[in-house]
Amino acid sequence: MWGSSSWKRSAQTTIPCKECKKPLTVKRSCQHVYMECSHCGKKSDIAAYLREMDDALEAFMEGVYCDRV
Ligand SMILES: [Zn+2]
Protein backbone atom coordinates (compact mmCIF):
# COMPACT_ATOMS: atom_id res chain seq x y z
CA MET A 1 0.00 0.00 0.00
CA TRP A 2 1.17 3.48 -0.85
CA GLY A 3 -0.80 5.12 1.93
CA SER A 4 -1.93 7.99 -0.24
CA SER A 5 -4.72 8.29 -2.72
CA SER A 6 -4.59 12.05 -3.08
CA TRP A 7 -2.92 11.89 -6.48
CA LYS A 8 -3.90 10.09 -9.59
CA ARG A 9 -1.60 7.75 -11.42
CA SER A 10 -3.15 8.38 -14.80
CA ALA A 11 -5.47 10.78 -16.54
CA GLN A 12 -7.29 10.84 -19.83
CA THR A 13 -6.22 13.70 -22.09
CA THR A 14 -7.59 15.01 -25.37
CA ILE A 15 -4.17 14.99 -26.98
CA PRO A 16 -4.18 12.80 -30.09
CA CYS A 17 -1.78 9.91 -30.46
CA LYS A 18 0.77 10.57 -33.19
CA GLU A 19 0.21 7.04 -34.47
CA CYS A 20 -3.54 6.48 -34.46
CA LYS A 21 -4.99 9.91 -33.53
CA LYS A 22 -6.92 8.49 -30.59
CA PRO A 23 -6.74 10.41 -27.27
CA LEU A 24 -3.76 9.55 -25.12
CA THR A 25 -3.63 8.68 -21.46
CA VAL A 26 -0.96 10.30 -19.31
CA LYS A 27 0.56 8.00 -16.73
CA ARG A 28 3.14 8.32 -14.04
CA SER A 29 5.47 6.05 -12.27
CA CYS A 30 7.46 7.32 -9.31
CA GLN A 31 9.86 9.63 -11.09
CA HIS A 32 8.67 9.41 -14.66
CA VAL A 33 5.65 10.70 -16.52
CA TYR A 34 4.79 9.39 -19.94
CA MET A 35 2.00 9.28 -22.47
CA GLU A 36 0.44 5.95 -23.32
CA CYS A 37 -2.05 5.16 -26.04
CA SER A 38 -4.57 2.58 -24.91
CA HIS A 39 -5.59 2.00 -28.52
CA CYS A 40 -2.32 1.18 -30.26
CA GLY A 41 -0.14 0.70 -27.19
CA LYS A 42 2.42 3.35 -28.12
CA LYS A 43 4.30 4.97 -25.25
CA SER A 44 5.93 8.36 -25.63
CA ASP A 45 8.02 10.60 -23.47
CA ILE A 46 5.98 13.42 -21.97
CA ALA A 47 8.36 15.91 -23.57
CA ALA A 48 7.12 14.99 -27.02
CA TYR A 49 3.63 16.23 -26.12
CA LEU A 50 4.29 19.18 -23.83
CA ARG A 51 3.65 21.67 -26.62
CA GLU A 52 0.21 20.12 -27.12
CA MET A 53 -0.64 20.13 -23.44
CA ASP A 54 -4.35 20.33 -22.69
CA ASP A 55 -6.18 21.10 -19.46
CA ALA A 56 -6.24 17.49 -18.35
CA LEU A 57 -2.50 17.08 -18.81
CA GLU A 58 -1.74 20.41 -17.18
CA ALA A 59 -3.84 19.50 -14.14
CA PHE A 60 -2.16 16.12 -13.97
CA MET A 61 1.32 17.63 -14.13
CA GLU A 62 0.49 20.00 -11.30
CA GLY A 63 -0.39 17.00 -9.17
CA VAL A 64 2.79 15.12 -9.97
CA TYR A 65 5.18 14.93 -7.15
CA CYS A 66 7.18 12.13 -5.68
CA ASP A 67 9.61 12.89 -2.93
CA ARG A 68 10.43 16.13 -4.68
CA VAL A 69 12.50 18.38 -2.46
ZN1 LIG B 1 -2.24 5.26 -30.66
N, CA, C, O and the ligand as a Tripos MOL2 file, in Angstrom:
@<TRIPOS>MOLECULE
protein
  277   275    70     0     0
PROTEIN
NO_CHARGES

@<TRIPOS>ATOM
      1 N           0.8340   -1.2040    0.0000 N.3       1 MET1
      2 CA          0.0000    0.0000    0.0000 C.3       1 MET1
      3 C           0.8730    1.2600    0.0000 C.2       1 MET1
      4 O           1.9140    1.3300    0.6540 O.2       1 MET1
      5 N           0.4040    2.2390   -0.7560 N.am      2 TRP2
      6 CA          1.1660    3.4790   -0.8500 C.3       2 TRP2
      7 C           0.7560    4.4550    0.2480 C.2       2 TRP2
      8 O           1.5090    5.3810    0.5500 O.2       2 TRP2
      9 N          -0.3980    4.2740    0.8420 N.am      3 GLY3
     10 CA         -0.8030    5.1240    1.9330 C.3       3 GLY3
     11 C          -1.3430    6.4730    1.5110 C.2       3 GLY3
     12 O          -1.6850    7.2980    2.3580 O.2       3 GLY3
     13 N          -1.4210    6.7050    0.2230 N.am      4 SER4
     14 CA         -1.9250    7.9870   -0.2400 C.3       4 SER4
     15 C          -2.7380    7.7890   -1.5030 C.2       4 SER4
     16 O          -2.3010    7.1250   -2.4420 O.2       4 SER4
     17 N          -3.9140    8.3670   -1.5160 N.am      5 SER5
     18 CA         -4.7210    8.2900   -2.7230 C.3       5 SER5
     19 C          -5.0570    9.6870   -3.2100 C.2       5 SER5
     20 O          -5.9970    9.8730   -3.9830 O.2       5 SER5
     21 N          -4.2910   10.6660   -2.7590 N.am      6 SER6
     22 CA         -4.5860   12.0510   -3.0810 C.3       6 SER6
     23 C          -4.1470   12.4230   -4.5030 C.2       6 SER6
     24 O          -4.5590   13.4570   -5.0280 O.2       6 SER6
     25 N          -3.3220   11.5930   -5.1170 N.am      7 TRP7
     26 CA         -2.9170   11.8910   -6.4820 C.3       7 TRP7
     27 C          -3.3050   10.7470   -7.4010 C.2       7 TRP7
     28 O          -3.3910    9.5900   -6.9890 O.2       7 TRP7
     29 N          -3.5280   11.0910   -8.6130 N.am      8 LYS8
     30 CA         -3.9010   10.0880   -9.5940 C.3       8 LYS8
     31 C          -2.6460    9.5690  -10.2830 C.2       8 LYS8
     32 O          -1.6410   10.2690  -10.4070 O.2       8 LYS8
     33 N          -2.7350    8.3470  -10.7150 N.am      9 ARG9
     34 CA         -1.6010    7.7530  -11.4190 C.3       9 ARG9
     35 C          -1.7590    7.8420  -12.9270 C.2       9 ARG9
     36 O          -0.8150    7.5890  -13.6740 O.2       9 ARG9
     37 N          -2.9500    8.2010  -13.3680 N.am     10 SER10
     38 CA         -3.1500    8.3760  -14.7970 C.3      10 SER10
     39 C          -4.3250    9.3080  -15.0220 C.2      10 SER10
     40 O          -5.1700    9.4870  -14.1440 O.2      10 SER10
     41 N          -4.3710    9.8970  -16.2010 N.am     11 ALA11
     42 CA         -5.4730   10.7800  -16.5420 C.3      11 ALA11
     43 C          -5.7000   10.7290  -18.0450 C.2      11 ALA11
     44 O          -4.7620   10.6100  -18.8340 O.2      11 ALA11
     45 N          -6.9550   10.8210  -18.4140 N.am     12 GLN12
     46 CA         -7.2860   10.8430  -19.8320 C.3      12 GLN12
     47 C          -7.1030   12.2560  -20.3630 C.2      12 GLN12
     48 O          -7.6060   13.2140  -19.7760 O.2      12 GLN12
     49 N          -6.3860   12.3870  -21.4690 N.am     13 THR13
     50 CA         -6.2240   13.7010  -22.0900 C.3      13 THR13
     51 C          -6.9850   13.7340  -23.4090 C.2      13 THR13
     52 O          -7.5640   12.7350  -23.8350 O.2      13 THR13
     53 N          -6.9720   14.8830  -24.0380 N.am     14 THR14
     54 CA         -7.5890   15.0120  -25.3670 C.3      14 THR14
     55 C          -6.5200   15.0800  -26.4450 C.2      14 THR14
     56 O          -6.8190   15.3070  -27.6170 O.2      14 THR14
     57 N          -5.2740   14.8830  -26.0410 N.am     15 ILE15
     58 CA         -4.1680   14.9930  -26.9830 C.3      15 ILE15
     59 C          -4.1280   13.7600  -27.8830 C.2      15 ILE15
     60 O          -4.0890   12.6350  -27.3840 O.2      15 ILE15
     61 N          -4.1360   13.9550  -29.1900 N.am     16 PRO16
     62 CA         -4.1810   12.8010  -30.0870 C.3      16 PRO16
     63 C          -2.8470   12.0710  -30.1900 C.2      16 PRO16
     64 O          -1.7800   12.6850  -30.2300 O.2      16 PRO16
     65 N          -2.9360   10.7590  -30.2310 N.am     17 CYS17
     66 CA         -1.7750    9.9150  -30.4590 C.3      17 CYS17
     67 C          -1.1890   10.2270  -31.8340 C.2      17 CYS17
     68 O          -1.9250   10.4090  -32.8040 O.2      17 CYS17
     69 N           0.1350   10.2880  -31.9100 N.am     18 LYS18
     70 CA          0.7680   10.5660  -33.1910 C.3      18 LYS18
     71 C           0.6120    9.3960  -34.1630 C.2      18 LYS18
     72 O           0.7430    9.5650  -35.3750 O.2      18 LYS18
     73 N           0.3370    8.2330  -33.6310 N.am     19 GLU19
     74 CA          0.2100    7.0410  -34.4720 C.3      19 GLU19
     75 C          -1.2110    6.8390  -34.9860 C.2      19 GLU19
     76 O          -1.4260    6.6520  -36.1830 O.2      19 GLU19
     77 N          -2.1870    6.8800  -34.0630 N.am     20 CYS20
     78 CA         -3.5450    6.4810  -34.4590 C.3      20 CYS20
     79 C          -4.5770    7.5840  -34.2310 C.2      20 CYS20
     80 O          -5.7590    7.4020  -34.5220 O.2      20 CYS20
     81 N          -4.1220    8.7400  -33.7040 N.am     21 LYS21
     82 CA         -4.9940    9.9080  -33.5270 C.3      21 LYS21
     83 C          -6.0610    9.7340  -32.4500 C.2      21 LYS21
     84 O          -6.9340   10.5910  -32.3100 O.2      21 LYS21
     85 N          -6.0080    8.6630  -31.7000 N.am     22 LYS22
     86 CA         -6.9220    8.4940  -30.5890 C.3      22 LYS22
     87 C          -6.3720    9.2450  -29.3770 C.2      22 LYS22
     88 O          -5.1610    9.4490  -29.2880 O.2      22 LYS22
     89 N          -7.2320    9.6630  -28.4380 N.am     23 PRO23
     90 CA         -6.7440   10.4080  -27.2740 C.3      23 PRO23
     91 C          -5.8290    9.5690  -26.3850 C.2      23 PRO23
     92 O          -6.0890    8.3960  -26.1190 O.2      23 PRO23
     93 N          -4.7650   10.2020  -25.9430 N.am     24 LEU24
     94 CA         -3.7600    9.5450  -25.1230 C.3      24 LEU24
     95 C          -4.1160    9.5990  -23.6380 C.2      24 LEU24
     96 O          -4.8700   10.4620  -23.1880 O.2      24 LEU24
     97 N          -3.5620    8.6710  -22.9110 N.am     25 THR25
     98 CA         -3.6320    8.6840  -21.4610 C.3      25 THR25
     99 C          -2.2550    9.0760  -20.9380 C.2      25 THR25
    100 O          -1.2380    8.5740  -21.4170 O.2      25 THR25
    101 N          -2.2250    9.9710  -19.9590 N.am     26 VAL26
    102 CA         -0.9580   10.3030  -19.3140 C.3      26 VAL26
    103 C          -0.8480    9.4460  -18.0630 C.2      26 VAL26
    104 O          -1.7990    9.3100  -17.2920 O.2      26 VAL26
    105 N           0.3410    8.8690  -17.8800 N.am     27 LYS27
    106 CA          0.5590    8.0010  -16.7290 C.3      27 LYS27
    107 C           1.8420    8.4010  -16.0280 C.2      27 LYS27
    108 O           2.7200    9.0380  -16.6110 O.2      27 LYS27
    109 N           1.9300    8.0200  -14.7800 N.am     28 ARG28
    110 CA          3.1440    8.3240  -14.0420 C.3      28 ARG28
    111 C           3.5890    7.1030  -13.2580 C.2      28 ARG28
    112 O           2.7860    6.3550  -12.7000 O.2      28 ARG28
    113 N           4.8720    6.9400  -13.2420 N.am     29 SER29
    114 CA          5.4700    6.0500  -12.2660 C.3      29 SER29
    115 C           6.1370    6.9780  -11.2620 C.2      29 SER29
    116 O           5.8830    8.1820  -11.2940 O.2      29 SER29
    117 N           6.9610    6.4790  -10.3930 N.am     30 CYS30
    118 CA          7.4580    7.3160   -9.3090 C.3      30 CYS30
    119 C           8.1270    8.5930   -9.7960 C.2      30 CYS30
    120 O           7.7700    9.6880   -9.3600 O.2      30 CYS30
    121 N           9.0790    8.4620  -10.6820 N.am     31 GLN31
    122 CA          9.8580    9.6300  -11.0860 C.3      31 GLN31
    123 C           9.6770    9.9640  -12.5560 C.2      31 GLN31
    124 O          10.3790   10.8230  -13.0900 O.2      31 GLN31
    125 N           8.7440    9.2950  -13.2120 N.am     32 HIS32
    126 CA          8.6720    9.4140  -14.6570 C.3      32 HIS32
    127 C           7.2180    9.5590  -15.0820 C.2      32 HIS32
    128 O           6.3440    8.8330  -14.6090 O.2      32 HIS32
    129 N           6.9720   10.5050  -15.9790 N.am     33 VAL33
    130 CA          5.6480   10.7010  -16.5240 C.3      33 VAL33
    131 C           5.7210   10.4390  -18.0200 C.2      33 VAL33
    132 O           6.6450   10.8930  -18.6950 O.2      33 VAL33
    133 N           4.7590    9.7160  -18.5230 N.am     34 TYR34
    134 CA          4.7860    9.3940  -19.9430 C.3      34 TYR34
    135 C           3.3680    9.3120  -20.4890 C.2      34 TYR34
    136 O           2.3980    9.1850  -19.7420 O.2      34 TYR34
    137 N           3.2760    9.3860  -21.7990 N.am     35 MET35
    138 CA          2.0000    9.2820  -22.4700 C.3      35 MET35
    139 C           1.8460    7.8610  -22.9940 C.2      35 MET35
    140 O           2.7770    7.2960  -23.5670 O.2      35 MET35
    141 N           0.6710    7.2930  -22.7930 N.am     36 GLU36
    142 CA          0.4400    5.9540  -23.3180 C.3      36 GLU36
    143 C          -0.8740    5.9340  -24.0840 C.2      36 GLU36
    144 O          -1.8800    6.4780  -23.6290 O.2      36 GLU36
    145 N          -0.8530    5.3070  -25.2400 N.am     37 CYS37
    146 CA         -2.0500    5.1630  -26.0430 C.3      37 CYS37
    147 C          -2.6770    3.8100  -25.7420 C.2      37 CYS37
    148 O          -2.0570    2.7660  -25.9470 O.2      37 CYS37
    149 N          -3.9100    3.8400  -25.2530 N.am     38 SER38
    150 CA         -4.5670    2.5830  -24.9090 C.3      38 SER38
    151 C          -5.1210    1.8870  -26.1490 C.2      38 SER38
    152 O          -5.6060    0.7580  -26.0770 O.2      38 SER38
    153 N          -5.0420    2.5720  -27.2800 N.am     39 HIS39
    154 CA         -5.5940    2.0040  -28.5160 C.3      39 HIS39
    155 C          -4.5350    1.2500  -29.3070 C.2      39 HIS39
    156 O          -4.7790    0.1320  -29.7590 O.2      39 HIS39
    157 N          -3.3620    1.8490  -29.4780 N.am     40 CYS40
    158 CA         -2.3150    1.1800  -30.2610 C.3      40 CYS40
    159 C          -1.1450    0.7590  -29.3810 C.2      40 CYS40
    160 O          -0.2310    0.0770  -29.8450 O.2      40 CYS40
    161 N          -1.1710    1.1630  -28.1110 N.am     41 GLY41
    162 CA         -0.1410    0.7040  -27.1870 C.3      41 GLY41
    163 C           1.1430    1.5020  -27.2130 C.2      41 GLY41
    164 O           2.0950    1.1590  -26.5110 O.2      41 GLY41
    165 N           1.1950    2.5650  -28.0090 N.am     42 LYS42
    166 CA          2.4190    3.3480  -28.1160 C.3      42 LYS42
    167 C           2.6680    4.1540  -26.8420 C.2      42 LYS42
    168 O           1.7530    4.7610  -26.2870 O.2      42 LYS42
    169 N           3.9020    4.1470  -26.3960 N.am     43 LYS43
    170 CA          4.3010    4.9680  -25.2490 C.3      43 LYS43
    171 C           5.2600    6.0400  -25.7380 C.2      43 LYS43
    172 O           6.1360    5.7830  -26.5640 O.2      43 LYS43
    173 N           5.0810    7.2440  -25.2140 N.am     44 SER44
    174 CA          5.9280    8.3560  -25.6260 C.3      44 SER44
    175 C           6.3830    9.1380  -24.4130 C.2      44 SER44
    176 O           5.6860    9.2040  -23.4000 O.2      44 SER44
    177 N           7.5450    9.7230  -24.5250 N.am     45 ASP45
    178 CA          8.0160   10.6000  -23.4670 C.3      45 ASP45
    179 C           7.0860   11.8080  -23.3760 C.2      45 ASP45
    180 O           6.5940   12.3030  -24.3900 O.2      45 ASP45
    181 N           6.8560   12.2660  -22.1760 N.am     46 ILE46
    182 CA          5.9810   13.4190  -21.9700 C.3      46 ILE46
    183 C           6.4860   14.6400  -22.7420 C.2      46 ILE46
    184 O           5.6900   15.4670  -23.1860 O.2      46 ILE46
    185 N           7.7740   14.7500  -22.8980 N.am     47 ALA47
    186 CA          8.3650   15.9120  -23.5680 C.3      47 ALA47
    187 C           7.8800   16.0610  -25.0000 C.2      47 ALA47
    188 O           7.8040   17.1710  -25.5260 O.2      47 ALA47
    189 N           7.5530   14.9470  -25.6240 N.am     48 ALA48
    190 CA          7.1150   14.9920  -27.0160 C.3      48 ALA48
    191 C           5.7380   15.6260  -27.1620 C.2      48 ALA48
    192 O           5.3410   16.0170  -28.2600 O.2      48 ALA48
    193 N           5.0150   15.7260  -26.0600 N.am     49 TYR49
    194 CA          3.6350   16.2300  -26.1230 C.3      49 TYR49
    195 C           3.4180   17.5030  -25.3140 C.2      49 TYR49
    196 O           2.3010   18.0170  -25.2540 O.2      49 TYR49
    197 N           4.4640   18.0080  -24.6990 N.am     50 LEU50
    198 CA          4.2850   19.1760  -23.8310 C.3      50 LEU50
    199 C           3.7420   20.3770  -24.5880 C.2      50 LEU50
    200 O           2.9780   21.1680  -24.0350 O.2      50 LEU50
    201 N           4.1300   20.5200  -25.8420 N.am     51 ARG51
    202 CA          3.6520   21.6710  -26.6180 C.3      51 ARG51
    203 C           2.1720   21.5500  -26.9480 C.2      51 ARG51
    204 O           1.5330   22.5350  -27.3200 O.2      51 ARG51
    205 N           1.6280   20.3470  -26.8150 N.am     52 GLU52
    206 CA          0.2140   20.1190  -27.1220 C.3      52 GLU52
    207 C          -0.6000   19.9550  -25.8420 C.2      52 GLU52
    208 O          -1.7350   19.4790  -25.8730 O.2      52 GLU52
    209 N          -0.0210   20.3460  -24.7420 N.am     53 MET53
    210 CA         -0.6430   20.1340  -23.4410 C.3      53 MET53
    211 C          -2.0750   20.6760  -23.3950 C.2      53 MET53
    212 O          -2.3350   21.8040  -23.8150 O.2      53 MET53
    213 N          -2.9830   19.8700  -22.8860 N.am     54 ASP54
    214 CA         -4.3550   20.3260  -22.6880 C.3      54 ASP54
    215 C          -4.6290   20.4830  -21.1920 C.2      54 ASP54
    216 O          -3.7450   20.2780  -20.3600 O.2      54 ASP54
    217 N          -5.8530   20.8470  -20.8700 N.am     55 ASP55
    218 CA         -6.1770   21.1050  -19.4640 C.3      55 ASP55
    219 C          -5.9870   19.8720  -18.5920 C.2      55 ASP55
    220 O          -5.5230   19.9650  -17.4550 O.2      55 ASP55
    221 N          -6.3500   18.7210  -19.1370 N.am     56 ALA56
    222 CA         -6.2380   17.4910  -18.3470 C.3      56 ALA56
    223 C          -4.7800   17.1720  -18.0350 C.2      56 ALA56
    224 O          -4.4480   16.7700  -16.9200 O.2      56 ALA56
    225 N          -3.9150   17.3550  -19.0290 N.am     57 LEU57
    226 CA         -2.5000   17.0760  -18.8150 C.3      57 LEU57
    227 C          -1.8860   18.1050  -17.8690 C.2      57 LEU57
    228 O          -1.0810   17.7660  -17.0020 O.2      57 LEU57
    229 N          -2.2770   19.3580  -18.0480 N.am     58 GLU58
    230 CA         -1.7430   20.4100  -17.1840 C.3      58 GLU58
    231 C          -2.1190   20.1530  -15.7250 C.2      58 GLU58
    232 O          -1.2880   20.2910  -14.8270 O.2      58 GLU58
    233 N          -3.3820   19.7780  -15.4990 N.am     59 ALA59
    234 CA         -3.8360   19.4990  -14.1390 C.3      59 ALA59
    235 C          -3.0980   18.2920  -13.5630 C.2      59 ALA59
    236 O          -2.7540   18.2590  -12.3810 O.2      59 ALA59
    237 N          -2.8640   17.3110  -14.4200 N.am     60 PHE60
    238 CA         -2.1620   16.1210  -13.9660 C.3      60 PHE60
    239 C          -0.7250   16.4540  -13.5700 C.2      60 PHE60
    240 O          -0.2270   15.9910  -12.5440 O.2      60 PHE60
    241 N          -0.0670   17.2690  -14.4040 N.am     61 MET61
    242 CA          1.3210   17.6300  -14.1330 C.3      61 MET61
    243 C           1.4520   18.4080  -12.8310 C.2      61 MET61
    244 O           2.4330   18.2650  -12.1010 O.2      61 MET61
    245 N           0.4480   19.2330  -12.5530 N.am     62 GLU62
    246 CA          0.4920   20.0010  -11.3030 C.3      62 GLU62
    247 C           0.4010   19.1010  -10.0890 C.2      62 GLU62
    248 O           0.8860   19.4410   -9.0100 O.2      62 GLU62
    249 N          -0.2340   17.9320  -10.2750 N.am     63 GLY63
    250 CA         -0.3890   17.0050   -9.1650 C.3      63 GLY63
    251 C           0.7510   16.0190   -9.0410 C.2      63 GLY63
    252 O           0.7840   15.2130   -8.1100 O.2      63 GLY63
    253 N           1.6930   16.0790   -9.9840 N.am     64 VAL64
    254 CA          2.7890   15.1200   -9.9690 C.3      64 VAL64
    255 C           3.8560   15.5530   -8.9810 C.2      64 VAL64
    256 O           4.4660   16.6150   -9.1030 O.2      64 VAL64
    257 N           4.0490   14.7180   -8.0320 N.am     65 TYR65
    258 CA          5.1820   14.9280   -7.1470 C.3      65 TYR65
    259 C           5.5250   13.5940   -6.5330 C.2      65 TYR65
    260 O           4.6420   12.7700   -6.2990 O.2      65 TYR65
    261 N           6.7760   13.3740   -6.2750 N.am     66 CYS66
    262 CA          7.1830   12.1260   -5.6840 C.3      66 CYS66
    263 C           8.5030   12.3620   -4.9670 C.2      66 CYS66
    264 O           9.5730   12.2970   -5.5720 O.2      66 CYS66
    265 N           8.4160   12.6290   -3.7050 N.am     67 ASP67
    266 CA          9.6130   12.8920   -2.9270 C.3      67 ASP67
    267 C          10.4190   14.0520   -3.4870 C.2      67 ASP67
    268 O          11.6400   14.1050   -3.3370 O.2      67 ASP67
    269 N           9.7320   14.9700   -4.1280 N.am     68 ARG68
    270 CA         10.4290   16.1270   -4.6810 C.3      68 ARG68
    271 C          10.7920   17.0720   -3.5520 C.2      68 ARG68
    272 O           9.9500   17.4130   -2.7200 O.2      68 ARG68
    273 N          12.0250   17.4880   -3.5250 N.am     69 VAL69
    274 CA         12.5000   18.3750   -2.4580 C.3      69 VAL69
    275 C          12.6290   19.7890   -2.9970 C.2      69 VAL69
    276 O          13.0150   20.6970   -2.2610 O.2      69 VAL69
    277 ZN         -2.2450    5.2590  -30.6580 Zn       70 ZN70
@<TRIPOS>BOND
     1     1     2 1
     2     2     3 1
     3     3     4 2
     4     3     5 am
     5     5     6 1
     6     6     7 1
     7     7     8 2
     8     7     9 am
     9     9    10 1
    10    10    11 1
    11    11    12 2
    12    11    13 am
    13    13    14 1
    14    14    15 1
    15    15    16 2
    16    15    17 am
    17    17    18 1
    18    18    19 1
    19    19    20 2
    20    19    21 am
    21    21    22 1
    22    22    23 1
    23    23    24 2
    24    23    25 am
    25    25    26 1
    26    26    27 1
    27    27    28 2
    28    27    29 am
    29    29    30 1
    30    30    31 1
    31    31    32 2
    32    31    33 am
    33    33    34 1
    34    34    35 1
    35    35    36 2
    36    35    37 am
    37    37    38 1
    38    38    39 1
    39    39    40 2
    40    39    41 am
    41    41    42 1
    42    42    43 1
    43    43    44 2
    44    43    45 am
    45    45    46 1
    46    46    47 1
    47    47    48 2
    48    47    49 am
    49    49    50 1
    50    50    51 1
    51    51    52 2
    52    51    53 am
    53    53    54 1
    54    54    55 1
    55    55    56 2
    56    55    57 am
    57    57    58 1
    58    58    59 1
    59    59    60 2
    60    59    61 am
    61    61    62 1
    62    62    63 1
    63    63    64 2
    64    63    65 am
    65    65    66 1
    66    66    67 1
    67    67    68 2
    68    67    69 am
    69    69    70 1
    70    70    71 1
    71    71    72 2
    72    71    73 am
    73    73    74 1
    74    74    75 1
    75    75    76 2
    76    75    77 am
    77    77    78 1
    78    78    79 1
    79    79    80 2
    80    79    81 am
    81    81    82 1
    82    82    83 1
    83    83    84 2
    84    83    85 am
    85    85    86 1
    86    86    87 1
    87    87    88 2
    88    87    89 am
    89    89    90 1
    90    90    91 1
    91    91    92 2
    92    91    93 am
    93    93    94 1
    94    94    95 1
    95    95    96 2
    96    95    97 am
    97    97    98 1
    98    98    99 1
    99    99   100 2
   100    99   101 am
   101   101   102 1
   102   102   103 1
   103   103   104 2
   104   103   105 am
   105   105   106 1
   106   106   107 1
   107   107   108 2
   108   107   109 am
   109   109   110 1
   110   110   111 1
   111   111   112 2
   112   111   113 am
   113   113   114 1
   114   114   115 1
   115   115   116 2
   116   115   117 am
   117   117   118 1
   118   118   119 1
   119   119   120 2
   120   119   121 am
   121   121   122 1
   122   122   123 1
   123   123   124 2
   124   123   125 am
   125   125   126 1
   126   126   127 1
   127   127   128 2
   128   127   129 am
   129   129   130 1
   130   130   131 1
   131   131   132 2
   132   131   133 am
   133   133   134 1
   134   134   135 1
   135   135   136 2
   136   135   137 am
   137   137   138 1
   138   138   139 1
   139   139   140 2
   140   139   141 am
   141   141   142 1
   142   142   143 1
   143   143   144 2
   144   143   145 am
   145   145   146 1
   146   146   147 1
   147   147   148 2
   148   147   149 am
   149   149   150 1
   150   150   151 1
   151   151   152 2
   152   151   153 am
   153   153   154 1
   154   154   155 1
   155   155   156 2
   156   155   157 am
   157   157   158 1
   158   158   159 1
   159   159   160 2
   160   159   161 am
   161   161   162 1
   162   162   163 1
   163   163   164 2
   164   163   165 am
   165   165   166 1
   166   166   167 1
   167   167   168 2
   168   167   169 am
   169   169   170 1
   170   170   171 1
   171   171   172 2
   172   171   173 am
   173   173   174 1
   174   174   175 1
   175   175   176 2
   176   175   177 am
   177   177   178 1
   178   178   179 1
   179   179   180 2
   180   179   181 am
   181   181   182 1
   182   182   183 1
   183   183   184 2
   184   183   185 am
   185   185   186 1
   186   186   187 1
   187   187   188 2
   188   187   189 am
   189   189   190 1
   190   190   191 1
   191   191   192 2
   192   191   193 am
   193   193   194 1
   194   194   195 1
   195   195   196 2
   196   195   197 am
   197   197   198 1
   198   198   199 1
   199   199   200 2
   200   199   201 am
   201   201   202 1
   202   202   203 1
   203   203   204 2
   204   203   205 am
   205   205   206 1
   206   206   207 1
   207   207   208 2
   208   207   209 am
   209   209   210 1
   210   210   211 1
   211   211   212 2
   212   211   213 am
   213   213   214 1
   214   214   215 1
   215   215   216 2
   216   215   217 am
   217   217   218 1
   218   218   219 1
   219   219   220 2
   220   219   221 am
   221   221   222 1
   222   222   223 1
   223   223   224 2
   224   223   225 am
   225   225   226 1
   226   226   227 1
   227   227   228 2
   228   227   229 am
   229   229   230 1
   230   230   231 1
   231   231   232 2
   232   231   233 am
   233   233   234 1
   234   234   235 1
   235   235   236 2
   236   235   237 am
   237   237   238 1
   238   238   239 1
   239   239   240 2
   240   239   241 am
   241   241   242 1
   242   242   243 1
   243   243   244 2
   244   243   245 am
   245   245   246 1
   246   246   247 1
   247   247   248 2
   248   247   249 am
   249   249   250 1
   250   250   251 1
   251   251   252 2
   252   251   253 am
   253   253   254 1
   254   254   255 1
   255   255   256 2
   256   255   257 am
   257   257   258 1
   258   258   259 1
   259   259   260 2
   260   259   261 am
   261   261   262 1
   262   262   263 1
   263   263   264 2
   264   263   265 am
   265   265   266 1
   266   266   267 1
   267   267   268 2
   268   267   269 am
   269   269   270 1
   270   270   271 1
   271   271   272 2
   272   271   273 am
   273   273   274 1
   274   274   275 1
   275   275   276 2
@<TRIPOS>SUBSTRUCTURE
     1 MET1         2 RESIDUE 1 A MET
     2 TRP2         6 RESIDUE 1 A TRP
     3 GLY3        10 RESIDUE 1 A GLY
     4 SER4        14 RESIDUE 1 A SER
     5 SER5        18 RESIDUE 1 A SER
     6 SER6        22 RESIDUE 1 A SER
     7 TRP7        26 RESIDUE 1 A TRP
     8 LYS8        30 RESIDUE 1 A LYS
     9 ARG9        34 RESIDUE 1 A ARG
    10 SER10       38 RESIDUE 1 A SER
    11 ALA11       42 RESIDUE 1 A ALA
    12 GLN12       46 RESIDUE 1 A GLN
    13 THR13       50 RESIDUE 1 A THR
    14 THR14       54 RESIDUE 1 A THR
    15 ILE15       58 RESIDUE 1 A ILE
    16 PRO16       62 RESIDUE 1 A PRO
    17 CYS17       66 RESIDUE 1 A CYS
    18 LYS18       70 RESIDUE 1 A LYS
    19 GLU19       74 RESIDUE 1 A GLU
    20 CYS20       78 RESIDUE 1 A CYS
    21 LYS21       82 RESIDUE 1 A LYS
    22 LYS22       86 RESIDUE 1 A LYS
    23 PRO23       90 RESIDUE 1 A PRO
    24 LEU24       94 RESIDUE 1 A LEU
    25 THR25       98 RESIDUE 1 A THR
    26 VAL26      102 RESIDUE 1 A VAL
    27 LYS27      106 RESIDUE 1 A LYS
    28 ARG28      110 RESIDUE 1 A ARG
    29 SER29      114 RESIDUE 1 A SER
    30 CYS30      118 RESIDUE 1 A CYS
    31 GLN31      122 RESIDUE 1 A GLN
    32 HIS32      126 RESIDUE 1 A HIS
    33 VAL33      130 RESIDUE 1 A VAL
    34 TYR34      134 RESIDUE 1 A TYR
    35 MET35      138 RESIDUE 1 A MET
    36 GLU36      142 RESIDUE 1 A GLU
    37 CYS37      146 RESIDUE 1 A CYS
    38 SER38      150 RESIDUE 1 A SER
    39 HIS39      154 RESIDUE 1 A HIS
    40 CYS40      158 RESIDUE 1 A CYS
    41 GLY41      162 RESIDUE 1 A GLY
    42 LYS42      166 RESIDUE 1 A LYS
    43 LYS43      170 RESIDUE 1 A LYS
    44 SER44      174 RESIDUE 1 A SER
    45 ASP45      178 RESIDUE 1 A ASP
    46 ILE46      182 RESIDUE 1 A ILE
    47 ALA47      186 RESIDUE 1 A ALA
    48 ALA48      190 RESIDUE 1 A ALA
    49 TYR49      194 RESIDUE 1 A TYR
    50 LEU50      198 RESIDUE 1 A LEU
    51 ARG51      202 RESIDUE 1 A ARG
    52 GLU52      206 RESIDUE 1 A GLU
    53 MET53      210 RESIDUE 1 A MET
    54 ASP54      214 RESIDUE 1 A ASP
    55 ASP55      218 RESIDUE 1 A ASP
    56 ALA56      222 RESIDUE 1 A ALA
    57 LEU57      226 RESIDUE 1 A LEU
    58 GLU58      230 RESIDUE 1 A GLU
    59 ALA59      234 RESIDUE 1 A ALA
    60 PHE60      238 RESIDUE 1 A PHE
    61 MET61      242 RESIDUE 1 A MET
    62 GLU62      246 RESIDUE 1 A GLU
    63 GLY63      250 RESIDUE 1 A GLY
    64 VAL64      254 RESIDUE 1 A VAL
    65 TYR65      258 RESIDUE 1 A TYR
    66 CYS66      262 RESIDUE 1 A CYS
    67 ASP67      266 RESIDUE 1 A ASP
    68 ARG68      270 RESIDUE 1 A ARG
    69 VAL69      274 RESIDUE 1 A VAL
    70 ZN70       277 GROUP 0 **** ****
